[in-house]
């Protein structure tokens, strides 16, 4: 049985956006001082071995974005079946746009990292922007899968203050 994480992964900022001076918080929350935020999810849950799943990426623009690029790099445990894992384009200020909608299949069990890379040209955005990447961690087994902004195979040993 597939273990489903929350339907929508918490909004994750591209570390590229930390170049605006705002930085990425430990919780991955976006800030209004960043030019955009990025949300990556498996809306119906991640795939277990041999299963398919939708992989979706949405970008919300805090400012008008011109010629932004975004790429998702799959690990060897996943293969693209349908759709595209890259996008380049413009987003109007305040809009949220689905920039990637792909179908992937889990072809190998293991612990994997999906890399999400983005670039916002600072010259086109009054110095706001930059480039970088952030990871999505994925654990695939024969009958379940988990994913998130932190490795699901590492327990949280942080004690409350």
C-alpha positions in Angstrom: 0.0 0.0 0.0 1.4 3.4 -0.9 2.0 5.7 2.0 0.6 9.1 1.0 2.2 12.2 2.2 0.1 15.4 2.3 -1.4 16.0 -1.1 0.5 19.2 -1.6 4.1 19.4 -0.4 4.7 22.5 1.7 5.6 25.5 -0.4 9.3 25.2 -1.1 11.4 28.2 -2.2 14.1 27.7 -4.7 17.4 28.4 -3.0 18.1 30.5 -6.0 15.6 33.0 -4.6 17.7 33.3 -1.4 19.9 35.5 -3.5 17.3 38.2 -3.1 18.6 38.6 0.5 15.6 36.9 2.1 17.1 33.4 2.4 15.3 30.1 2.6 13.8 29.3 5.9 14.4 25.9 7.6 10.7 25.2 7.1 10.8 26.0 3.4 8.2 28.7 3.7 8.3 31.5 1.1 8.4 35.1 1.9 6.8 38.1 0.2 10.3 39.6 -0.3 11.3 36.8 -2.7 10.4 37.1 -6.4 8.7 33.7 -6.4 7.9 30.5 -4.6 7.9 27.0 -6.0 5.7 24.1 -5.0 6.5 20.5 -6.1 4.1 17.6 -5.3 2.9 14.2 -6.2 -0.8 15.2 -6.0 -2.1 11.6 -5.7 0.9 10.3 -3.8 4.4 9.1 -4.9 4.7 5.9 -6.9 5.8 2.6 -5.4 7.8 0.2 -7.6 6.2 -0.3 -11.0 3.6 2.3 -10.3 3.0 5.7 -12.1 2.4 9.1 -10.5 1.8 12.7 -11.5 4.6 15.1 -10.7 3.5 18.7 -10.6 5.4 22.0 -10.1 3.7 25.3 -9.6 5.4 28.8 -9.4 3.8 31.8 -7.7 5.2 35.1 -8.7 5.6 37.9 -6.1 6.9 40.2 -8.9 6.4 39.9 -12.7 8.9 37.2 -13.8 10.5 37.4 -17.3 12.3 34.5 -18.9 12.4 32.3 -15.8 13.7 28.8 -16.2 12.9 25.7 -14.2 14.2 22.1 -14.6 13.5 18.9 -12.6 16.2 16.2 -12.7 14.9 12.7 -11.9 17.1 10.1 -10.2 17.6 6.6 -11.7 14.7 5.3 -9.6 12.2 7.3 -11.7 11.6 7.5 -15.4 9.6 10.1 -17.3 6.6 8.6 -19.1 4.8 11.7 -20.3 5.1 15.5 -20.1 8.1 17.7 -19.8 10.5 18.3 -16.8 11.6 21.8 -17.9 9.9 25.1 -18.4 10.9 28.6 -19.5 8.6 31.6 -19.6 7.0 34.6 -18.0 4.6 34.9 -15.1 2.6 38.0 -14.2 2.9 39.4 -10.7 0.6 37.6 -8.3 -0.1 34.7 -10.6 0.4 31.1 -9.7 1.2 28.9 -12.8 1.5 25.1 -13.2 4.8 24.9 -15.1 5.4 21.2 -15.0 2.8 18.4 -15.2 4.5 15.1 -15.9 3.8 11.4 -15.4 6.7 9.3 -13.9 7.1 5.6 -13.1 9.1 4.1 -10.3 11.6 1.7 -11.9 13.9 1.0 -8.9 13.6 0.7 -5.2 15.8 2.9 -3.0 16.3 6.3 -1.5 16.5 9.0 -4.1 16.8 12.8 -4.6 14.8 14.8 -7.2 16.7 18.0 -7.9 14.7 21.1 -8.8 16.8 23.8 -10.4 15.6 27.3 -11.3 17.0 30.6 -12.6 15.7 34.1 -12.5 17.8 36.6 -14.4 18.6 39.4 -11.9 19.3 41.8 -14.7 15.7 41.6 -15.8 14.3 42.0 -12.3 16.1 45.0 -10.7 18.7 42.8 -9.0 16.2 40.2 -7.6 16.9 36.7 -8.7 19.8 34.3 -9.2 20.1 30.5 -9.7 20.2 27.4 -7.5 18.4 24.2 -6.7 16.6 22.4 -3.9 16.1 18.7 -3.3 12.9 16.6 -2.9 13.7 13.4 -1.1 11.9 10.2 -2.2 12.0 6.7 -0.8 10.6 3.9 -3.1 9.9 0.3 -2.0 7.9 -2.5 -3.6 4.7 -1.6 -2.0 5.0 2.0 -0.7 6.7 5.3 -1.2 7.3 8.5 0.7 8.6 12.0 -0.2 9.2 15.4 1.3 11.6 18.3 1.7 13.6 16.3 4.3 14.7 12.6 3.9 11.8 10.4 5.0 14.2 7.7 6.0 15.8 9.9 8.7 13.8 10.3 11.9 13.6 13.8 13.3 15.7 13.8 16.5 15.2 17.4 17.2 14.1 17.9 20.8 11.8 20.9 21.7 13.6 23.8 23.5 
